[in-house]
């Protein structure tokens, strides 16, 4: 599938999908491949560190760009289709540095969700090799293990930090820095998995999967106290601790439901 491209650029976010595609594409295309990673306040620093670290170790051809979405007021307004504006800006930046085909790491499972970013990809003629090969998330993880990508194969979902901000609340760098600091602390203490620090109209909501809580019964109370202190020290209010719910900051009833 990849060999049909004489040259290709892959947008690499640092998650399992794009990292796996990058690894396979490099094995097939070699120096005909360019990997592009967009730096942004919405991209977790550990994701950028992962991309740059693997590129150094494995010799991947990597170019860093500014995603540019924070200059777009439509994105900062955080409408339901925020991802459309994010990806529109991203692919425009990639086009500035690459005049050939551009690929994303979208997999087959993504077609079952509301993904306005795929609309932007279609408008920019971005290709999706994993979807074209009918590869779903489970197969992506198997490919990552086959490519010997280590811990990448078991990475939990890694959406951008803006996905933690409730629909309709403006995106701010300060909020993203804060929530990432809380999540990194919790991950360092509790281990990787499904946990989120979300910014909501009611305050900060901390969501943690039951499996993580069960595995950390002896330290859970201390972690909660420390998180409460972090929230108060930043001048914020705690709304609640609750069970992790995928995409819970996304409010479908927001008035702005345009696709572009």
C-alpha positions in Angstrom: 0.0 0.0 0.0 2.7 2.5 1.0 5.0 1.5 -1.9 2.6 3.1 -4.4 3.7 6.6 -3.1 6.9 7.8 -4.7 7.3 10.1 -1.7 5.2 10.8 1.3 5.0 13.0 4.4 3.3 11.6 7.6 1.9 13.8 10.3 3.1 12.3 13.5 1.4 13.3 16.7 3.2 10.9 19.1 0.3 8.5 19.6 0.3 4.8 18.7 -1.4 5.2 15.3 0.9 7.8 13.8 4.0 6.4 15.4 3.3 3.0 14.0 2.5 4.4 10.5 5.8 6.3 10.7 7.8 3.2 11.5 6.2 1.1 8.7 6.5 4.0 6.2 10.2 4.5 7.0 10.8 0.8 6.5 9.1 1.0 3.1 10.1 4.4 1.8 13.3 5.3 3.5 14.7 8.6 2.4 11.5 9.2 0.3 9.6 9.8 3.6 9.3 13.0 5.7 7.8 12.8 9.2 6.3 16.1 10.4 5.5 16.8 14.0 3.5 19.9 15.0 4.5 21.6 18.2 1.6 23.4 20.0 0.4 24.2 23.5 -2.3 21.5 22.8 0.3 18.8 22.2 1.5 17.1 25.4 5.2 17.6 25.9 5.7 13.9 26.5 4.2 13.2 23.0 6.8 15.6 21.4 9.6 14.0 23.4 8.5 10.6 22.2 8.5 11.6 18.6 11.9 13.3 18.8 13.4 10.5 20.8 12.4 7.8 18.4 13.5 9.9 15.4 16.9 10.3 16.9 17.3 6.6 17.8 15.9 5.2 14.5 17.1 7.8 12.1 13.7 8.9 11.0 13.7 12.1 8.9 11.8 14.5 11.1 10.7 18.2 10.7 9.1 20.2 13.4 6.5 22.9 12.6 4.2 25.2 14.5 0.7 23.8 14.2 -0.7 27.4 14.0 -4.1 26.7 15.4 -3.7 29.2 18.3 -3.7 32.0 15.8 -7.2 30.9 14.7 -10.0 32.5 16.8 -12.5 29.9 15.5 -10.4 27.2 17.1 -9.9 29.1 20.3 -13.7 29.5 20.6 -13.8 25.7 21.1 -16.9 24.8 19.1 -18.1 21.3 18.6 -16.1 21.1 15.4 -12.9 22.5 17.0 -10.9 19.6 15.5 -11.8 20.8 12.0 -10.0 24.1 12.6 -7.1 22.3 14.3 -6.5 19.9 11.4 -7.2 22.6 8.7 -4.3 24.7 10.2 -2.1 21.6 10.7 -2.4 20.4 7.1 -1.9 24.0 5.8 1.4 24.1 7.7 2.4 20.7 6.4 1.7 22.0 2.8 4.1 24.8 3.5 7.0 22.4 3.9 5.9 19.5 1.6 4.5 19.5 -1.9 3.8 15.8 -2.2 1.2 13.5 -0.6 0.4 13.9 3.1 -0.7 11.0 5.3 -2.5 10.8 8.6 -2.5 8.0 11.2 -6.3 7.7 11.2 -7.4 4.0 11.5 -10.5 2.2 10.7 -12.1 2.6 14.1 -12.0 6.4 13.7 -14.7 6.2 11.0 -17.2 5.2 13.7 -16.8 8.5 15.7 -17.6 12.1 15.0 -14.4 13.3 13.5 -14.5 16.8 12.0 -10.8 16.5 11.5 -11.4 14.0 8.8 -13.4 16.6 6.9 -10.4 18.9 7.0 -8.2 16.0 5.8 -10.5 15.4 2.9 -10.5 19.0 1.9 -6.7 19.0 2.0 -6.4 15.7 0.0 -4.8 13.9 3.0 -4.5 10.2 2.6 -5.1 7.6 5.3 -3.0 4.5 4.7 -4.2 2.6 7.8 -7.8 3.1 6.7 -7.0 2.1 3.1 -5.5 -1.1 4.4 -8.6 -1.8 6.7 -6.4 -1.6 9.8 -8.2 -1.0 13.1 -6.7 0.0 16.5 -6.1 -3.5 17.6 -4.1 -4.3 14.5 -2.2 -1.0 14.9 -1.1 -2.2 18.3 0.0 -5.5 16.9 1.9 -3.7 14.2 3.6 -1.6 16.8 4.8 -4.7 18.6 6.0 -6.2 15.4 7.9 -3.0 14.6 9.5 -3.3 18.1 8.2 0.1 19.2 8.3 -0.8 22.9 5.8 1.0 25.1 4.2 2.7 22.1 2.2 -0.4 21.5 0.3 -0.1 24.8 -0.1 3.7 24.9 -3.5 4.8 26.1 -5.5 7.2 24.0 -3.6 10.4 23.5 -6.0 13.1 22.3 -4.8 16.7 22.3 -5.0 18.7 25.5 -7.8 20.9 24.2 -10.0 17.8 24.3 -10.0 18.2 28.1 -11.8 21.6 27.9 -15.5 21.5 27.9 -17.1 22.5 24.6 -17.9 26.2 24.4 -15.3 27.2 27.0 -12.5 29.2 25.3 -9.1 27.4 24.8 -6.3 29.0 26.8 -2.6 28.1 27.1 -2.8 28.6 30.9 -5.6 26.0 31.2 -3.7 23.5 29.0 -0.4 23.9 30.9 -2.3 23.4 34.2 -4.3 20.3 33.2 -1.2 18.7 31.7 0.7 19.3 34.9 -2.0 17.6 36.9 -2.2 14.6 34.5 1.6 14.2 34.5 1.7 14.1 38.3 -1.2 11.6 38.4 0.4 9.4 35.7 3.8 9.5 37.5 2.2 8.3 40.7 -0.6 6.1 39.6 0.8 4.7 36.4 -0.4 5.1 32.8 -4.0 4.6 31.8 -7.3 6.4 31.3 -7.2 9.5 33.5 -8.1 13.1 32.7 -8.0 16.5 34.3 -10.9 18.4 32.6 -11.8 22.1 32.6 -15.6 22.5 32.9 -18.0 25.3 33.6 -18.4 23.9 37.1 -14.7 23.7 37.8 -12.0 21.1 37.5 -13.2 17.6 37.1 -10.7 14.7 37.7 -11.6 11.5 36.0 -9.8 8.2 36.7 -10.6 4.7 35.5 -11.8 2.2 38.1 -8.9 -0.1 37.2 -6.3 2.6 38.1 -8.0 3.3 41.4 -8.1 -0.4 42.3 -4.4 -0.7 41.6 -3.6 2.2 43.8 -5.9 1.8 46.8 -3.0 2.5 49.3 -2.1 5.9 47.7 -5.4 7.1 46.3 -6.3 9.4 49.3 -2.8 11.0 49.2 -3.1 11.6 45.5 -6.5 13.2 45.8 -5.2 15.5 48.5 -2.2 16.6 46.4 -4.4 17.2 43.3 -6.8 19.3 45.5 -3.8 21.3 46.6 -2.6 21.8 43.0 -6.0 23.0 42.0 -6.3 25.5 44.9 -2.7 26.7 44.4 -3.6 27.7 40.8 -6.7 29.6 42.0 -9.1 27.1 40.6 -12.1 25.2 42.1 -12.5 21.4 42.2 -15.9 20.3 40.8 -15.5 16.5 41.5 -13.5 13.3 41.3 -15.3 10.9 39.0 -14.9 7.8 36.9 -13.2 8.2 33.5 -15.6 8.8 30.7 -14.2 9.0 27.2 -15.0 12.3 25.5 -17.0 13.7 28.4 -15.9 17.3 27.8 -17.5 17.1 24.4 -21.0 18.6 24.6 -23.1 17.7 21.6 -25.8 20.3 22.4 -23.4 23.2 21.7 -24.9 25.7 19.3 -22.0 25.7 16.9 -22.2 22.4 15.0 -20.9 23.5 11.7 -18.4 21.3 9.8 -16.5 24.2 8.4 
